[in-house]
Amino acid sequence: MKNENKTEAVLTQKEAAEYLKLSVSTLKRLRANGIGAKYIKLKTGANGGKNTKILYPIVELDKWLDSQSIQTAGGEQ
């Protein structure tokens, strides 16, 4: 298995929104509706508290973006 720096392979919500050229609120809405990119939800609060951090693997953002591609009737994308 390839040894890669996992912290460089993920983006915060703000970074992911910038990467996709969307607003953070749009990214949150897509996630809440279950139609956005796969993400990681880290529990950061003590003793299983409610504090969480959302991270997006870049590879998942790219996959999701590719899945949004639409073929036109003329064959061009």
N, C-alpha and C positions, 0 to 999 in steps of 0.2 A: 504494500500500500504506500502511496506517495506521502511523504512527510511534508505537510504544508502548514503555514501559520494560520490556524483557524480564526484568530481575531481579525485578520486581514480579509478573510473570506466572507465576513458578515458586515452588514450596515445597520446603523440605528434607523429608527423611523424617519427622522429628518433626512439622513443621508439617502435612504431608499427612495423617499419622495423626490429628492433632487435627481437621483439616478434615473427615475422613471419620468421625470418632468411633470409630476403631479403634486398637489398640495398634501400636507400631512393629514388634513381632515378627509380628503378623498381616499387616501391610503387606509385610514382607520375605518371608513365606511365600507370599503371593499372587504376588509378583514372581518368586520362585524357581520356582513352579509354572506360570508363564506365564499366569495368569488375572487378574492385577491390571491397573491402569491403565498406559498407556504412560508411559515415564519417560525421562530423559536420564541417561546415565552419563558423567561427566567424568573423564578421567584427570588427576589432580593431581600425580602423582609426577614427579620429574625423569627425563628420558631414557626416557619411556614406562613409568615405574615402576608398581607395582601399587596405589598409592593412588588411590582413586576417590571421587567424590562423586555421590550420587544426587539428582536433582532431578525434581520432578513438575510439569509444566505444569498450571495450574489448569483450563484448558479440557479437558485429558485426564482429570482427576479427575472433572469434571462429566459428561463423556461416559460414562466407565466407570460412574459412579453411576447415570446414566439407564439404562444397559444392564442393570442389576441389578433394575430395576423389574419386578414380576410383576402381571399382570392377574388379578384374582379371577374366579371363575365368575359372580358377580353383576354384573360390569362395573366394580366399584370398584377403585381402586388403593390 
